[in-house]
Amino acid sequence: MKTSELLKLFKENGIEFEEHRTRHDYYHSPITNKSFPVARHKEDIPVGTLDKILKDAGLK
């Protein structure tokens, strides 16, 4: 999954941008009440990383 696709999924589920840091953007999930990083790049996100992000976001 590309970062742009993941961000669309976030928007559909109410996950909001929290802050911009050096290499990552941080998002907050109201589902899990957690904040988590997402790297800023256009390439596919590695499967293990994507699973962790989706779990932190409460989407898996």
C-alpha positions in Angstrom: 0.0 0.0 0.0 1.3 3.5 -0.8 1.3 6.2 1.8 -1.3 8.2 -0.2 -3.7 5.2 -0.1 -3.1 4.8 3.7 -3.9 8.5 4.2 -7.2 8.1 2.4 -8.0 5.2 4.7 -7.2 7.4 7.7 -9.5 10.2 6.5 -12.4 7.7 6.0 -11.9 6.5 9.6 -11.5 9.8 11.3 -7.8 9.4 12.0 -6.3 12.9 12.2 -2.9 14.4 11.5 -1.1 15.4 14.7 2.3 16.8 13.9 5.0 17.0 11.3 8.5 15.8 12.4 11.8 15.4 10.5 11.1 12.2 8.6 7.7 11.1 9.8 4.2 12.6 10.2 2.4 11.6 13.4 -1.3 10.7 13.4 -3.8 10.2 16.2 -6.5 7.5 16.2 -9.6 8.2 18.2 -10.4 4.4 18.0 -7.3 3.4 20.0 -6.4 6.8 21.4 -2.8 6.3 20.2 -0.4 8.4 18.3 1.8 6.8 15.7 4.3 7.7 13.0 4.0 7.3 9.3 7.0 7.8 7.0 6.6 10.3 4.2 7.4 8.6 1.0 5.6 7.6 -2.2 6.9 4.0 -2.3 5.0 0.9 -1.0 5.0 0.6 2.8 6.6 -2.7 3.9 4.1 -5.3 5.0 5.3 -5.5 8.6 5.3 -1.7 9.0 1.9 -1.4 7.4 0.5 -4.1 9.8 1.9 -2.2 12.8 0.4 1.1 11.6 -3.0 -0.4 10.9 -3.0 -2.1 14.4 -2.0 1.2 16.1 -4.8 2.9 14.1 -7.4 0.3 15.2 -8.0 -0.7 11.6 -6.8 -4.3 11.9 
